[in-house]
Amino acid sequence: MTLVFLVGAVSACGFRPLYGTMGANPAGQAIFASIYVVPIAHERVGYELRNKLMDLLRGPDRAQNAAYRLEVTVTETREGVALQNDATITRYDLAFTAKYKLTDARLNVVTQGEETTLESFDVAQSPYASLTGQKEAENRAIQDIAEHIQIDLGVHFARETHAR
């Protein structure tokens, strides 16, 4: 009984799921599918971030087939945050900042923003283990940033659609 009341109360307040469906067409996915993600400079992190965004948005693989272009720039800072008695660094923080800009076919800016994330990894005795820890931290950061950009874009388009 409580669940029925809760569903009725939420629907009465105008709540709509961001990635829900309206009729037979997915609401957000149709717009996401029209976004081309421009290749991102920043070696492996840029390459992986672009791939993650392309997977989440499911947009076209060619700019000619897109209504929108998403440009992203990534910066990274690494800071040693834990030291042993001999001043050897045992833990690093990786901070990533991604600035994005979504433009339409005429290159007018539709929306833009910035996402940041902080991940850490331990420095182990083995260089291989340390490198693996660093890559795992980078992968977590990439996933986090990609999901936040997708959410930002979804919110932008939901507001734009709702305002009409």
LOROSE-985389 format. One line per field, with one value per atom (N, C-alpha, C): residue number from 1; chain; atom name; x, y, z. Coordinates in pm, 1 decimal. Example, Ala and Ser with C-alpha at 12.3 -4.5 7.8 and 13.67 -1.06 7.14 Angstrom:
// residues 2
nr = c(1,1,1,2,2,2)
kette = c(A,A,A,A,A,A)
atom = c(N,CA,C,N,CA,C)
x = c(1319.0,1230.0,1320.0,1285.0,1367.0,1290.0)
y = c(-569.0,-450.0,-330.0,-225.0,-106.0,3.0)
z = c(780.0,780.0,780.0,708.0,714.0,787.0)
***
This chain:
// residues 164
nr = c(1,1,1,2,2,2,3,3,3,4,4,4,5,5,5,6,6,6,7,7,7,8,8,8,9,9,9,10,10,10,11,11,11,12,12,12,13,13,13,14,14,14,15,15,15,16,16,16,17,17,17,18,18,18,19,19,19,20,20,20,21,21,21,22,22,22,23,23,23,24,24,24,25,25,25,26,26,26,27,27,27,28,28,28,29,29,29,30,30,30,31,31,31,32,32,32,33,33,33,34,34,34,35,35,35,36,36,36,37,37,37,38,38,38,39,39,39,40,40,40,41,41,41,42,42,42,43,43,43,44,44,44,45,45,45,46,46,46,47,47,47,48,48,48,49,49,49,50,50,50,51,51,51,52,52,52,53,53,53,54,54,54,55,55,55,56,56,56,57,57,57,58,58,58,59,59,59,60,60,60,61,61,61,62,62,62,63,63,63,64,64,64,65,65,65,66,66,66,67,67,67,68,68,68,69,69,69,70,70,70,71,71,71,72,72,72,73,73,73,74,74,74,75,75,75,76,76,76,77,77,77,78,78,78,79,79,79,80,80,80,81,81,81,82,82,82,83,83,83,84,84,84,85,85,85,86,86,86,87,87,87,88,88,88,89,89,89,90,90,90,91,91,91,92,92,92,93,93,93,94,94,94,95,95,95,96,96,96,97,97,97,98,98,98,99,99,99,100,100,100,101,101,101,102,102,102,103,103,103,104,104,104,105,105,105,106,106,106,107,107,107,108,108,108,109,109,109,110,110,110,111,111,111,112,112,112,113,113,113,114,114,114,115,115,115,116,116,116,117,117,117,118,118,118,119,119,119,120,120,120,121,121,121,122,122,122,123,123,123,124,124,124,125,125,125,126,126,126,127,127,127,128,128,128,129,129,129,130,130,130,131,131,131,132,132,132,133,133,133,134,134,134,135,135,135,136,136,136,137,137,137,138,138,138,139,139,139,140,140,140,141,141,141,142,142,142,143,143,143,144,144,144,145,145,145,146,146,146,147,147,147,148,148,148,149,149,149,150,150,150,151,151,151,152,152,152,153,153,153,154,154,154,155,155,155,156,156,156,157,157,157,158,158,158,159,159,159,160,160,160,161,161,161,162,162,162,163,163,163,164,164,164)
kette = c(A,A,A,A,A,A,A,A,A,A,A,A,A,A,A,A,A,A,A,A,A,A,A,A,A,A,A,A,A,A,A,A,A,A,A,A,A,A,A,A,A,A,A,A,A,A,A,A,A,A,A,A,A,A,A,A,A,A,A,A,A,A,A,A,A,A,A,A,A,A,A,A,A,A,A,A,A,A,A,A,A,A,A,A,A,A,A,A,A,A,A,A,A,A,A,A,A,A,A,A,A,A,A,A,A,A,A,A,A,A,A,A,A,A,A,A,A,A,A,A,A,A,A,A,A,A,A,A,A,A,A,A,A,A,A,A,A,A,A,A,A,A,A,A,A,A,A,A,A,A,A,A,A,A,A,A,A,A,A,A,A,A,A,A,A,A,A,A,A,A,A,A,A,A,A,A,A,A,A,A,A,A,A,A,A,A,A,A,A,A,A,A,A,A,A,A,A,A,A,A,A,A,A,A,A,A,A,A,A,A,A,A,A,A,A,A,A,A,A,A,A,A,A,A,A,A,A,A,A,A,A,A,A,A,A,A,A,A,A,A,A,A,A,A,A,A,A,A,A,A,A,A,A,A,A,A,A,A,A,A,A,A,A,A,A,A,A,A,A,A,A,A,A,A,A,A,A,A,A,A,A,A,A,A,A,A,A,A,A,A,A,A,A,A,A,A,A,A,A,A,A,A,A,A,A,A,A,A,A,A,A,A,A,A,A,A,A,A,A,A,A,A,A,A,A,A,A,A,A,A,A,A,A,A,A,A,A,A,A,A,A,A,A,A,A,A,A,A,A,A,A,A,A,A,A,A,A,A,A,A,A,A,A,A,A,A,A,A,A,A,A,A,A,A,A,A,A,A,A,A,A,A,A,A,A,A,A,A,A,A,A,A,A,A,A,A,A,A,A,A,A,A,A,A,A,A,A,A,A,A,A,A,A,A,A,A,A,A,A,A,A,A,A,A,A,A,A,A,A,A,A,A,A,A,A,A,A,A,A,A,A,A,A,A,A,A,A,A,A,A,A,A,A,A,A,A,A,A,A,A,A,A,A,A,A,A,A,A,A,A,A,A,A,A,A,A,A,A,A,A,A,A,A,A,A,A,A,A,A,A,A,A)
atom = c(N,CA,C,N,CA,C,N,CA,C,N,CA,C,N,CA,C,N,CA,C,N,CA,C,N,CA,C,N,CA,C,N,CA,C,N,CA,C,N,CA,C,N,CA,C,N,CA,C,N,CA,C,N,CA,C,N,CA,C,N,CA,C,N,CA,C,N,CA,C,N,CA,C,N,CA,C,N,CA,C,N,CA,C,N,CA,C,N,CA,C,N,CA,C,N,CA,C,N,CA,C,N,CA,C,N,CA,C,N,CA,C,N,CA,C,N,CA,C,N,CA,C,N,CA,C,N,CA,C,N,CA,C,N,CA,C,N,CA,C,N,CA,C,N,CA,C,N,CA,C,N,CA,C,N,CA,C,N,CA,C,N,CA,C,N,CA,C,N,CA,C,N,CA,C,N,CA,C,N,CA,C,N,CA,C,N,CA,C,N,CA,C,N,CA,C,N,CA,C,N,CA,C,N,CA,C,N,CA,C,N,CA,C,N,CA,C,N,CA,C,N,CA,C,N,CA,C,N,CA,C,N,CA,C,N,CA,C,N,CA,C,N,CA,C,N,CA,C,N,CA,C,N,CA,C,N,CA,C,N,CA,C,N,CA,C,N,CA,C,N,CA,C,N,CA,C,N,CA,C,N,CA,C,N,CA,C,N,CA,C,N,CA,C,N,CA,C,N,CA,C,N,CA,C,N,CA,C,N,CA,C,N,CA,C,N,CA,C,N,CA,C,N,CA,C,N,CA,C,N,CA,C,N,CA,C,N,CA,C,N,CA,C,N,CA,C,N,CA,C,N,CA,C,N,CA,C,N,CA,C,N,CA,C,N,CA,C,N,CA,C,N,CA,C,N,CA,C,N,CA,C,N,CA,C,N,CA,C,N,CA,C,N,CA,C,N,CA,C,N,CA,C,N,CA,C,N,CA,C,N,CA,C,N,CA,C,N,CA,C,N,CA,C,N,CA,C,N,CA,C,N,CA,C,N,CA,C,N,CA,C,N,CA,C,N,CA,C,N,CA,C,N,CA,C,N,CA,C,N,CA,C,N,CA,C,N,CA,C,N,CA,C,N,CA,C,N,CA,C,N,CA,C,N,CA,C,N,CA,C,N,CA,C,N,CA,C,N,CA,C,N,CA,C,N,CA,C,N,CA,C,N,CA,C,N,CA,C,N,CA,C,N,CA,C,N,CA,C,N,CA,C,N,CA,C,N,CA,C,N,CA,C,N,CA,C,N,CA,C,N,CA,C,N,CA,C,N,CA,C,N,CA,C,N,CA,C,N,CA,C,N,CA,C)
x = c(81.8,0.0,86.5,194.1,284.6,350.0,386.9,450.3,356.5,229.3,131.7,119.0,115.0,107.3,231.4,349.3,475.2,481.2,442.1,441.7,344.7,229.1,131.2,180.7,246.9,298.1,409.6,499.6,611.2,560.6,465.8,414.6,334.7,272.3,193.5,281.3,405.0,491.2,562.9,538.8,600.2,734.5,772.0,898.4,899.0,1009.6,1029.8,1171.0,1189.4,1325.1,1405.6,1531.2,1616.1,1635.0,1656.8,1681.6,1560.5,1445.1,1323.5,1276.2,1161.3,1106.5,974.3,947.0,820.3,759.2,659.9,603.5,702.4,728.1,817.6,960.9,986.6,1120.4,1191.6,1316.6,1390.7,1411.1,1387.9,1395.0,1536.2,1627.5,1762.8,1848.8,1827.3,1917.0,1909.8,1796.5,1786.2,1876.3,1882.6,1969.1,2114.7,2144.2,2282.0,2336.4,2252.0,2294.1,2330.6,2301.1,2334.8,2459.9,2534.8,2654.0,2780.1,2862.8,2993.3,3097.6,3177.3,3282.4,3413.2,3465.7,3590.3,3705.8,3805.2,3921.2,3982.6,4020.2,4069.5,4220.2,4293.0,4437.5,4464.5,4561.5,4610.0,4642.9,4711.2,4759.2,4652.1,4683.8,4593.9,4465.7,4475.5,4357.1,4257.8,4305.6,4217.0,4150.8,4229.6,4176.9,4068.8,4097.2,4001.5,3877.5,3895.9,3780.8,3689.2,3746.7,3664.5,3586.7,3654.6,3586.7,3473.3,3496.9,3393.7,3274.8,3300.9,3192.1,3115.2,3186.7,3120.0,3031.4,3078.4,2997.1,2872.4,2888.1,2774.5,2671.9,2720.3,2630.1,2577.1,2653.8,2619.2,2596.2,2682.0,2672.0,2736.6,2731.0,2787.4,2940.1,2998.9,3144.9,3206.8,3125.4,3173.6,3104.7,3182.2,3128.3,3017.8,3025.0,2926.2,2786.3,2777.5,2647.4,2589.6,2649.7,2610.7,2543.6,2451.6,2389.5,2471.5,2551.0,2631.0,2773.1,2865.7,3005.7,3044.1,3101.7,3147.0,3299.1,3354.0,3499.5,3536.6,3639.4,3681.9,3832.7,3877.8,4020.3,4042.0,4151.5,4179.8,4313.5,4316.7,4443.5,4455.5,4579.0,4605.5,4713.2,4693.7,4798.9,4819.7,4945.1,4980.5,5056.6,5013.2,5076.1,5100.8,5223.9,5256.0,5192.2,5117.0,5043.0,5079.4,5156.7,5197.4,5345.9,5415.4,5560.2,5599.3,5705.8,5766.0,5866.1,5927.0,6026.9,6144.9,6179.7,6293.7,6252.6,6135.3,6081.9,6046.0,6028.9,5984.1,5831.7,5783.7,5638.5,5575.3,5467.9,5400.1,5257.0,5207.3,5071.0,5064.9,4995.7,4976.0,4827.4,4796.0,4662.6,4671.7,4579.9,4567.6,4441.5,4456.9,4341.9,4325.8,4207.8,4177.8,4070.3,4089.8,3990.3,3958.9,3831.5,3787.6,3695.7,3734.7,3649.4,3585.2,3454.0,3384.6,3301.9,3281.4,3200.0,3119.8,2989.4,2900.2,2856.3,2880.8,2841.0,2742.7,2663.6,2570.4,2639.6,2564.6,2621.2,2682.7,2635.1,2690.2,2801.5,2845.5,2951.7,2913.2,2782.5,2734.5,2743.5,2790.8,2802.9,2663.3,2631.4,2503.2,2513.6,2618.5,2646.2,2793.5,2843.9,2982.0,2993.2,3100.0,3115.7,3250.1,3263.5,3389.8,3358.8,3429.1,3415.8,3553.1,3559.4,3685.3,3665.3,3772.9,3769.6,3907.5,3910.9,4034.9,4039.7,4145.0,4167.3,4306.0,4326.4,4455.0,4503.8,4634.9,4692.3,4816.5,4843.5,4959.2,5079.7,5196.1,5322.4,5368.9,5386.8,5427.1,5576.6,5625.9,5766.2,5792.7,5694.9,5707.1,5665.7,5752.8,5712.9,5588.5,5573.7,5456.7,5329.3,5333.5,5216.1,5181.3,5282.1,5257.1,5194.4,5245.8,5191.0,5047.0,5021.0,4885.2,4791.4,4836.4,4755.5,4726.4,4826.9,4807.5,4705.0,4715.5,4620.2,4479.0,4465.5,4332.4,4273.6,4356.6,4310.0,4267.3,4345.3,4308.4,4177.3,4158.3,4034.4,3913.5,3929.0,3818.6,3786.2,3890.0,3870.0,3799.9,3841.5,3779.8,3631.8,3599.2,3459.7,3379.1,3434.1,3366.0,3340.3,3441.9,3427.1,3328.0,3337.9,3246.3,3101.0,3076.4,2939.5,2888.1,2974.3,2931.0,2903.6,2983.4,2956.5,2824.5,2799.8,2673.4,2555.3,2568.5,2461.9,2441.8,2551.8,2541.1,2467.3,2503.0,2437.1,2290.0,2261.1,2122.3,2039.0,2095.6,2024.3,2002.0,2105.0,2089.4,1974.2,1974.1,1869.7,1732.9,1727.8,1599.5,1541.5,1627.3,1580.5,1535.3,1611.6,1576.8,1444.5,1424.6,1300.0,1182.7,1207.0,1100.6,1061.1,1157.0,1130.6,1046.2,1044.9,969.8,822.6)
y = c(-119.2,0.0,126.0,123.1,237.7,263.9,156.0,169.8,236.8,200.3,260.7,410.0,446.1,586.4,662.3,602.4,666.3,688.7,588.9,603.1,712.7,717.1,821.6,960.2,971.6,1101.1,1150.5,1061.3,1100.6,1140.3,1066.1,1100.4,1230.5,1260.9,1384.0,1507.9,1493.3,1611.1,1644.4,1568.9,1598.7,1531.1,1438.3,1366.0,1285.8,1298.4,1218.1,1162.6,1032.6,978.5,1035.9,1072.3,1134.7,1045.2,916.3,823.7,735.2,778.3,700.5,703.0,643.8,641.1,717.1,774.4,841.6,770.6,690.9,613.0,505.4,494.2,390.5,438.9,570.0,623.1,659.4,615.2,655.3,807.1,870.1,1015.9,1068.2,1032.1,1086.0,1020.1,892.1,818.9,870.2,918.3,971.1,1092.6,1177.1,1294.8,1253.3,1165.8,1118.7,1056.4,985.5,916.7,1013.8,1141.5,1240.9,1321.4,1276.0,1347.7,1273.9,1342.7,1289.4,1334.5,1241.8,1273.9,1291.8,1412.6,1446.3,1374.5,1322.3,1259.6,1352.4,1293.9,1369.3,1348.1,1459.3,1451.4,1418.4,1344.4,1313.1,1165.1,1117.5,980.0,879.0,784.7,674.7,723.3,818.2,866.2,930.2,1013.3,1075.1,973.1,874.9,769.3,689.8,651.2,571.3,652.7,780.5,865.4,879.8,899.7,910.0,780.5,667.5,538.9,520.9,559.6,545.1,635.6,759.2,849.9,796.6,742.5,686.5,568.3,486.1,373.5,422.1,523.1,572.4,645.5,726.9,807.7,731.9,635.5,557.6,647.3,748.0,842.7,791.9,871.6,831.3,828.3,745.5,736.5,834.7,911.4,1013.4,1146.3,1252.2,1385.8,1425.7,1377.1,1414.8,1365.0,1259.0,1199.3,1253.5,1357.8,1404.6,1541.5,1561.3,1692.3,1777.3,1709.3,1779.0,1723.8,1808.5,1768.2,1794.7,1694.3,1707.5,1711.4,1824.8,1840.3,1837.5,1759.6,1744.5,1764.2,1840.2,1851.6,1801.3,1728.3,1667.6,1717.2,1751.4,1781.4,1689.2,1656.5,1563.3,1621.1,1605.9,1638.9,1517.8,1496.2,1384.1,1439.9,1398.9,1451.1,1336.6,1328.0,1230.5,1273.6,1182.8,1222.1,1141.8,1035.9,956.6,926.7,945.6,926.2,826.2,751.4,666.0,750.1,689.8,760.9,810.8,740.4,781.9,875.6,936.0,1031.8,968.1,837.8,768.9,781.2,820.2,835.3,697.1,674.7,545.2,553.0,671.8,688.2,816.8,807.9,923.9,952.0,1078.7,1123.0,1167.2,1119.1,1163.2,1246.8,1371.6,1460.0,1485.8,1459.9,1483.3,1590.1,1680.9,1782.1,1770.7,1757.0,1748.8,1866.6,1949.0,2058.8,2014.3,2031.7,1987.8,2102.1,2090.7,2189.1,2113.4,2132.2,2071.0,2178.7,2155.5,2251.5,2185.3,2268.8,2215.7,2210.7,2179.5,2165.0,2295.2,2408.1,2538.7,2587.1,2498.7,2526.0,2631.1,2649.3,2732.8,2650.9,2711.2,2639.9,2615.7,2490.2,2450.7,2448.1,2385.7,2382.6,2350.5,2385.0,2353.1,2338.1,2274.2,2253.9,2193.2,2156.2,2100.9,1994.3,1885.1,1777.1,1746.5,1720.9,1684.1,1556.7,1483.8,1363.8,1341.9,1274.8,1246.9,1097.5,1033.1,891.1,874.2,768.2,742.7,602.5,585.9,452.1,442.9,321.5,295.9,261.0,300.7,263.1,135.8,29.4,-99.0,-122.0,-227.9,-265.8,-300.9,-361.1,-403.0,-289.7,-252.1,-148.1,-187.8,-315.8,-362.3,-339.5,-370.3,-351.1,-202.5,-117.9,26.4,76.8,29.2,69.8,20.6,-100.8,-154.4,-71.5,-34.3,49.4,185.0,242.2,371.4,359.1,254.6,237.6,214.2,139.2,117.6,248.6,332.1,463.5,550.1,547.1,622.3,571.6,439.3,382.8,422.6,425.3,470.8,617.1,698.2,840.6,859.4,784.0,791.5,756.9,649.0,608.1,717.8,772.8,877.0,1001.2,1047.8,1168.2,1145.3,1031.7,1003.0,999.9,934.5,927.3,1065.0,1147.4,1281.4,1371.3,1358.2,1435.6,1390.6,1260.1,1210.3,1265.4,1266.2,1319.4,1468.1,1543.4,1687.2,1711.6,1636.5,1652.8,1614.1,1506.2,1464.3,1569.0,1626.7,1731.7,1852.9,1890.5,2005.8,1983.3,1867.5,1841.7,1823.1,1767.1,1752.1,1890.3,1980.1,2115.7,2186.9,2169.6,2234.0,2182.1,2051.0,1990.6,2031.4,2036.3,2073.2,2220.0,2305.8,2449.7,2481.3,2390.5,2417.1,2409.2)
z = c(0.0,0.0,0.0,78.9,86.2,-47.8,-118.6,-249.5,-348.7,-347.1,-437.3,-407.3,-280.5,-242.2,-287.6,-268.2,-306.5,-456.9,-534.9,-680.6,-722.1,-661.2,-693.2,-656.0,-541.7,-498.0,-588.4,-627.4,-714.2,-852.2,-906.0,-1038.8,-1035.1,-924.1,-913.1,-907.0,-861.0,-848.5,-979.3,-1083.4,-1212.6,-1233.5,-1146.9,-1159.9,-1288.7,-1363.7,-1483.8,-1478.2,-1500.5,-1500.3,-1616.7,-1590.5,-1691.8,-1812.4,-1789.3,-1899.8,-1927.2,-1885.0,-1903.5,-2047.6,-2070.1,-2204.6,-2207.1,-2319.7,-2344.2,-2463.7,-2441.3,-2550.2,-2592.1,-2721.3,-2771.3,-2788.2,-2778.3,-2803.8,-2674.0,-2657.5,-2538.1,-2538.6,-2425.6,-2417.0,-2438.5,-2352.5,-2360.7,-2466.5,-2490.9,-2580.6,-2724.2,-2767.4,-2904.3,-2922.6,-2822.8,-2832.0,-2819.0,-2720.9,-2703.6,-2831.3,-2902.6,-3024.9,-3136.2,-3119.2,-3220.8,-3184.5,-3081.1,-3034.9,-3078.8,-3156.1,-3197.3,-3095.7,-3046.4,-2950.7,-3028.0,-3024.4,-3093.4,-3023.3,-3098.3,-3032.3,-2927.5,-2814.9,-2699.5,-2686.6,-2682.9,-2662.3,-2515.7,-2485.3,-2350.2,-2344.4,-2446.3,-2455.1,-2417.7,-2331.1,-2299.1,-2232.8,-2140.8,-2069.3,-2166.6,-2258.4,-2356.7,-2447.0,-2490.9,-2576.9,-2503.9,-2380.6,-2303.5,-2265.8,-2234.8,-2202.1,-2322.7,-2439.3,-2560.3,-2583.6,-2569.2,-2587.5,-2487.1,-2363.1,-2260.5,-2292.6,-2335.4,-2373.5,-2493.4,-2590.5,-2708.2,-2668.0,-2574.1,-2526.1,-2452.6,-2367.7,-2290.7,-2376.6,-2470.1,-2552.3,-2673.2,-2720.5,-2840.2,-2960.5,-2972.4,-3082.4,-3208.8,-3314.4,-3443.2,-3438.4,-3523.1,-3526.3,-3625.1,-3694.7,-3788.9,-3760.3,-3768.5,-3739.3,-3837.8,-3961.0,-4062.4,-4027.6,-3948.5,-3915.5,-3784.7,-3729.4,-3596.6,-3600.7,-3507.2,-3489.8,-3393.0,-3307.8,-3207.1,-3205.9,-3158.3,-3139.7,-2994.8,-2931.0,-2793.5,-2792.9,-2748.6,-2738.2,-2590.6,-2556.9,-2418.6,-2410.6,-2313.4,-2283.2,-2140.9,-2121.2,-1992.2,-1940.3,-1812.9,-1746.5,-1625.9,-1592.9,-1483.9,-1393.2,-1264.3,-1169.1,-1078.8,-1043.7,-957.3,-838.1,-719.4,-598.9,-501.1,-452.3,-348.8,-218.4,-153.8,-34.6,90.0,73.5,189.6,178.0,287.7,289.3,397.2,368.4,470.8,548.9,648.4,729.9,647.9,540.1,457.2,344.0,353.4,256.0,121.6,119.7,-0.8,-10.0,-127.0,-147.3,-157.8,-81.6,-81.5,-135.6,-162.8,-216.1,-296.9,-409.1,-496.4,-511.6,-523.4,-565.5,-710.0,-791.8,-930.9,-941.5,-980.3,-999.3,-1148.3,-1198.6,-1339.9,-1349.9,-1443.9,-1475.4,-1623.7,-1654.5,-1793.2,-1821.2,-1915.0,-1960.1,-2090.4,-2099.2,-2219.9,-2277.2,-2408.0,-2481.0,-2585.6,-2582.9,-2680.7,-2778.1,-2906.5,-3009.4,-3105.4,-3170.9,-3271.1,-3407.1,-3510.9,-3645.7,-3697.0,-3649.0,-3691.1,-3598.0,-3507.5,-3410.3,-3306.5,-3285.6,-3175.2,-3046.7,-2939.6,-2813.2,-2755.3,-2732.6,-2675.0,-2523.2,-2472.7,-2329.6,-2309.5,-2193.2,-2160.8,-2009.6,-1967.1,-1824.2,-1792.0,-1666.6,-1618.3,-1514.7,-1523.5,-1426.0,-1368.9,-1240.9,-1177.2,-1096.4,-1080.6,-997.7,-938.1,-826.5,-756.4,-726.6,-767.4,-740.3,-682.3,-607.1,-543.4,-575.3,-564.0,-576.6,-488.5,-445.4,-360.1,-444.1,-395.4,-457.5,-387.4,-463.2,-407.2,-429.1,-370.8,-389.9,-536.4,-599.1,-738.2,-832.2,-927.4,-1024.2,-1103.7,-1135.6,-1209.4,-1127.8,-999.8,-913.5,-902.7,-894.3,-888.2,-1017.3,-1130.7,-1260.4,-1275.2,-1230.6,-1236.3,-1148.7,-1031.2,-942.7,-1004.5,-1070.8,-1137.2,-1249.0,-1330.5,-1440.9,-1390.0,-1280.6,-1223.5,-1171.0,-1109.2,-1062.5,-1180.9,-1289.0,-1408.9,-1466.5,-1469.9,-1523.6,-1440.4,-1307.7,-1222.2,-1250.0,-1268.5,-1297.2,-1431.8,-1532.4,-1665.3,-1657.2,-1587.2,-1572.3,-1503.5,-1397.2,-1320.1,-1405.4,-1474.2,-1555.9,-1669.8,-1737.0,-1848.6,-1801.3,-1689.0,-1637.9,-1597.4,-1538.2,-1498.8,-1619.7,-1723.8,-1845.8,-1907.2,-1910.7,-1963.1,-1882.2,-1751.6,-1666.5,-1692.6,-1701.7,-1730.4,-1861.7,-1964.2,-2094.5,-2085.6,-2015.6,-1998.6,-1927.0,-1821.7,-1747.7,-1837.1,-1914.2,-2004.4,-2102.2,-2168.3,-2267.7,-2202.8,-2082.4,-2013.2,-1978.8,-1933.6,-1903.5,-2029.5,-2136.6,-2263.0,-2316.6,-2308.4,-2355.7,-2267.8,-2137.2,-2044.0,-2058.7,-2096.4,-2110.6,-2233.7,-2329.1,-2453.4,-2433.9)
***
